[in-house]
Amino acid sequence: MKGRSLLMIPGPIEFEPEVLRALGAPTTSHVAPNFIETFGNSLELMRTVWMAPTGQPFIISGSGTLAMDLAGANLIEPGDKALVVSTGYFGERYANLLSRYGAQVTIVSAEMGHVVGIDEIETVLKADQYKLLTFTHVDTSTGVRMDPQAIGALGKKYGVLTVLDGVCSVAGEEIRQEEWGLDVVLTASQKAIGVPPGLALLVASQAAMKAFHSRSTPVSNYYGDWSNWLPIMEAYEARKPSYFATPPVNHVAALEVSLEMIAAEGMEARFARHKEFADTFRSAVKGWDMSIVPREESNSANTLTAVYYPEDLDGNDFRMKVVKAGVIIAGGLLKGKPGYFRVGHMGAVNRNDIHATITAIDHALKQCRS
Ligand SMILES: *Cc1c(COP(=O)(O)O)cnc(C)c1O
């Protein structure tokens, strides 16, 4: 018996033993030749995973919120107009963040469980000239998924930079950054990328880098300024030593291992695996006669599922019983709404994990109702 629970929340997730081994290996210098190779290779692998052959990758210590902050700090100048498409918790965060950098923010938001319609976004874009649009690909608070391809196309049509918050989707949901015309695709290590919390990751398009280079005001965030980081990313990729701020050596080593594993699985196979697991889990939910938070199955994420508690259950008691059965699941993130729970099924998760989760929930339901 391994004597541990299965971590099935929407991040952090279960990690591959190879990744954890790399994290625990002796730390080398940030300018040692083997580390320079690891960093350079990780940057190159990000282009494969993001499907962005000409994009500029960044690997920086921090969490997903830093990745959001990097896009905001480097692309917004005071007075710029930004459109935030919000489907829940993290959309609100993006609006607050962009205002800090002086953006004039317009928010279009959806009711819990709904997406913001593409037509609605287009109507707003037609009415004014925005510099930037942000949207949450998979809203972690609800499991609602937006369509990045349609939004990328709108960005191109109206000359707006598009920023995809992919913290809960990159390396799990289908994203073809360059083909779909998305300017920034950002994430954090602890979700579908499969590395313990600690890295902010993003790939910026050539258009986003051009907008950054054409700024007339300095970036007001010192640590996050791409002027500091771009030469570092370029140096590592050219396999040269460099320094701005000490990189998280062990995390980058773990990232390389995880990205190699993702690339070896292949992006198409990975998208299909996540879809299969999500379908399996959602079928079980139907069998329990419960309902998922997303109103439409087609807008339901493959990386996590949010499920309303049935009316006859005490949500906290039910969740504790699932935990006792060996599987850790998450509660809701939105306050003042009907109660729900969330199950993450992304990254290193396998079929057995999905079945173990379904069994634990089954067991808890029977206990609650006996
Ligand atoms: C988890 C998450 C974040 C925040 O990431 P942190 O690593 O917690 O800072 C942002 N956006 C989405 C969609 C997320 O799922």
The ligand as a Gaussian input file, in Angstrom:
#p B3LYP/6-31G(d) Opt

LIG

0 1
 C       -5.007000      28.244000     -11.150000
 C       -5.406000      29.326000     -12.115000
 C       -4.867000      30.631000     -12.044000
 C       -3.955000      31.083000     -10.945000
 O       -2.790000      30.375000     -10.903000
 P       -1.893000      30.409000      -9.565000
 O       -0.789000      29.478000      -9.918000
 O       -2.752000      29.952000      -8.457000
 O       -1.451000      31.820000      -9.392000
 C       -5.229000      31.540000     -13.011000
 N       -6.099000      31.215000     -13.986000
 C       -6.644000      29.993000     -14.087000
 C       -7.572000      29.692000     -15.197000
 C       -6.319000      29.021000     -13.143000
 O       -6.856000      27.802000     -13.241000

